């Protein structure tokens, strides 16, 4: 007699999967905002004394910093997004 195969858990509904994806995006965005502020406090993007980009560099430094923070968060960041995601899942019964 062949062994009985294990029963696979039911697949999540598309609405539930979409809600989880939305919560994950929100979590990563929040971590990116946090990282952007931390990078600003660390001095990333401040204009240099000599051979800097002038007023243009100052005006666009925050955009560069935000994109760098988004890239960091998408690659795992400091793990903050995962904690936020789990907390949001628990609060929203997902």
Residue, then its C-alpha position, 0 to 999 in steps of 0.5 A: x500500500x503506497x503512503x498517503x501524500x500530505x495535504x497541502x494547505x489551501x492557497x490564499x485567495x487573490x484578495x488576501x494575496x493582494x492585501x498582503x502585497x499592499x501591506x508589504x509595499x507600505x512597510x518597505x515605503x515606511x522603512x525607506x522614509x526612515x532610512x532617508x531621514x537617517x541618511x540625511x542626519x548622517x550627512x549624506x547628500x550635503x554639499x561639499x566645500x569645494x567643487x560642489x554642485x552649488x544650489x542645484x546639488x542642494x535642491x536635488x540631494x533629497x531626491x537622490x537620498x530618497x532613491x538610495x533609501x528605497x533601493x536599500x529598503x527593497x534589498x532588505x534594508x535593516x529589517x524594519x520593513x519585515x517587523x512593520x509588515x508582520x505588525x500590520x498583518x496582525x492588526x488587519x487580520x491578514 
